Amino acid sequence: MVAAAGFAPLNLWPLTLLAFASWLALVHAAPSLRAALLLGGAFGWGHLGAANLWIAQAFTYQDVMPHWLGVPAVALASLYLALYPMATAGLLWRFGRGARPDLGPDLGYALAASAAWTATEWARGTLLTGYPWPPLATIWLPLLGVAWTAKWVGTYALSGLTVATAATLIPAARGQWRAAAAAGAAIVLLALTGIGGRIEAPAAPNAPRLRIVQPDLDQEQRPRDDYPEANLRALQALGGKPGTAPRLVLWPEGALRYLVEPGAPPYYYWQADAGQIRARIAAPLGPRDIVLTGGDSIGFAADGRINRAANAIFAVDAHGRLLARYDKAHLVPFGEYLPWRPVLSLIGIERLVPGDFDYTPGPGPRTIALPGFGPVGMLVCYEVVFSGHIIDPAHRPALIFNPSNDSWFAQAGPEQHLAQARLRAIEEGIPIARATPTGVSAIIDADGRLVAKTEWNHPGAIEVPIPPAHPPTLFARAGNWLALAVTLLLAATAVAIRRRAR
């Protein structure tokens, strides 16, 4: 559990390195493969269980299941997540210790640990729809220069290099400081590169701007009959006044509880039809402003019954026109759909998000050209955590909009979500704007810096010129093939060290 202290909001990264070093030393000293696997599983269960404990709060919003189930559910889910550190420990004990384990961990062991963790963290973020939360690499964001390594090798490889850094502390405890001193010097040098950084030219007075609105209406208020109207008014109250520069006004995921698309049966429009709602959204906008808002896209069959639902982003211009829609592609299991629904529903398990139907996934990351603002990439909530899968590579955006609704969760969840978005900005060299109903909303530049942000659980708005994008980074060009290349290089170097020792 100490290993999770390096993640946001605590950011105690030295504790994470010490915890990993202790675990790696125990794995090296394990008397058998079975013992190593048990150590890996126990460490993974504690580490990833503590890091994901924020999920438990979501159970308090679902009355179909008992609220007390939150902590046990996280503990059970962490048994699955623990399989990946268990695999790391097994690989490391079997192949990383060398012919003379009695001599203790060495450089070859550190490199093997790095390769194994890179491979298993990638697998955790890929298999069974993937759940990479939280990648170890996020502990470096307080030392931004170290986090910038992700622009060259990606998040998974940076996580592996973090494990190698921790492993160098093991011989240091025996008085062998050379490897630890080299790793420490590298951290210091990289950290220094993140101080100050590039100076961008001031934006022109009429340059397009971003305005993020955070109404601070949480899940407790959703059952109210007047929630749709209260939320729309709260969003518009924080919308600010138009100026000479065009503004992209950003609302959170699920901000609209009204429908904005035509085609619904008359009974499905609560207090106004879609055209009237779009006109209300457009009324306070300047002539070149556009609102991007989260909401539900509902499809209806000929008999008026719902046959499709999508978690969507809508673009509405100052004339009330619906310019575009993006449907979320990477849906959250047990949140936006219930896996194996016929079986699980029979035993009383339902989605954490109340609702009678599952969402339909969209086609994948998309870039939408918005008049006056250029190409904007769209990602809803959870989609931003998947390294290497956040943009349409054929249409590189200049900005990514990532609305989210983290009001279901305890504070660690939103803070960790923001940290992962910052790594995506670094990897791709593209600024990211996050709008959430209760925080943390933020504008992140292409170097992963927080240009502006709101506080958690406070209403507010932020407005700044759109930060510029950088040319494609090495990771943006090669993606997670770089993680594979780093894994193979580390493994090959570890083998070479072993052979030389023999």
Salt bridges, closest charged atoms under 4 A:
ASP63 OD1 - HIS67 NE2 2.89
ASP102 OD2 - ARG100 NH2 2.72
ASP106 OD2 - ARG498 NH1 2.93
GLU121 OE1 - ARG124 NH2 3.74
ASP226 OD1 - ARG224 NE 2.83
GLU229 OE2 - ARG233 NE 2.93
GLU229 OE2 - ARG280 NH2 2.69
GLU261 OE2 - ARG325 NH1 2.68
ASP289 OD2 - ARG247 NH2 3.04
ASP303 OD2 - ARG305 NE 2.74
ASP317 OD2 - ARG321 NE 2.68
ASP327 OD1 - ARG325 NE 2.81
GLU336 OE1 - LYS328 NZ 2.88
GLU350 OE1 - ARG341 NH1 3.51
ASP358 OD1 - ARG341 NH2 2.62
ASP358 OD1 - ARG351 NH1 3.84
ASP392 OD2 - HIS395 ND1 2.98
ASP406 OD1 - HIS417 ND1 3.24
ASP406 OD2 - ARG434 NH2 3.07
GLU427 OE1 - ARG424 NE 2.81
ASP445 OD2 - ARG449 NH1 3.91
ASP447 OD1 - LYS151 NZ 3.82
ASP447 OD2 - ARG198 NE 3.54
ASP447 OD2 - ARG449 NH1 3.36
ASP447 OD1 - HIS470 NE2 3.17
GLU455 OE2 - LYS453 NZ 3.65
GLU463 OE2 - ARG209 NE 3.03
GLU463 OE1 - ARG211 NH1 2.84
GLU463 OE1 - ARG247 NH1 3.89
